[in-house]
Structures are given as structure tokens and as C-alpha cells.
Amino acid sequence: MKYIEFGIGNKWLVRTEIEHDDGTETEQRGIVKPIHFESAYMRCWVGKTCFIVDTKEGFKKMTKNRNELKFIFGIVSRK
């Protein structure tokens, strides 16, 4: 899967995170094409609490191990 993210809190304002078949992940600055739309999401991470609203999976609240401040809009794409 590819995650194309726009927002504050990541290394770059616009980035693409690619999950490989072997479980590893890579990050690239900007948008990596092609985009095969799967879903869109909004992620708000304040402290150790992360709220995610996804068009495919609905609402999720997660607790993370580290403190962050992120406001992200993302697109999930097939590779």
C-alpha cells in the first residue's frame, strides 16, 4: 500500500510512505505516482492519543507510545 500524506507533523509537508511486501516501509518526499485510490483519511495526533477518520474503516482512536503533534490528510493507494 501507499500512503500519500499532506500536513503538519511529518518530516515533509507532502510525503508518500510505501509499505513493501516484506513488511518494510520507505518514505519519499512528494507524491509517488500512480495513484490507485482506496480511501481517504484525516489523522489528528495530540500527545499519545491519535484520532483517525477513514472513508473505508470509519473512526478509530489509538494510543501510541510516543508524544507527537500531527494534523494529516491522507490518501491510501494500491501500489
Residue pairs with C-beta under 8 A, 6 or more apart in sequence:
1 18
1 19
1 38
1 76
1 77
1 78
1 79
2 16
2 17
2 18
2 19
2 32
2 35
2 76
2 77
2 78
2 79
3 16
3 17
3 18
3 19
3 74
3 75
3 76
3 77
4 14
4 15
4 16
4 31
4 32
4 35
4 74
4 75
4 77
5 14
5 15
5 16
5 17
5 72
5 73
5 74
5 75
6 13
6 14
6 72
6 73
6 74
7 13
7 43
7 70
7 71
7 72
7 73
7 74
8 69
8 70
8 71
8 72
9 45
9 68
9 69
9 70
9 71
9 72
10 70
10 72
11 27
12 29
12 30
14 29
14 30
14 31
15 27
15 28
15 29
15 30
16 27
16 28
16 30
16 31
16 32
17 25
17 26
17 27
18 25
18 26
18 27
18 28
18 32
18 79
19 25
20 26
34 77
35 75
35 77
36 77
36 78
36 79
37 75
37 76
37 77
38 56
38 76
38 77
38 78
39 54
39 55
39 56
39 57
39 75
39 76
40 54
40 55
40 73
40 74
40 75
40 76
41 52
41 53
41 54
41 55
41 73
41 74
41 75
41 76
42 52
42 53
42 72
42 73
42 74
43 50
43 51
43 52
43 70
43 71
43 72
43 74
44 50
44 51
44 52
44 70
44 71
44 72
45 51
45 64
45 68
45 69
45 70
45 71
45 72
46 68
46 69
47 67
47 68
47 69
48 63
48 64
48 65
48 66
48 67
49 61
49 62
49 63
49 64
50 61
50 62
50 63
50 64
50 68
50 70
51 59
51 60
51 61
52 59
52 60
52 61
52 62
53 59
54 60
54 76
56 76
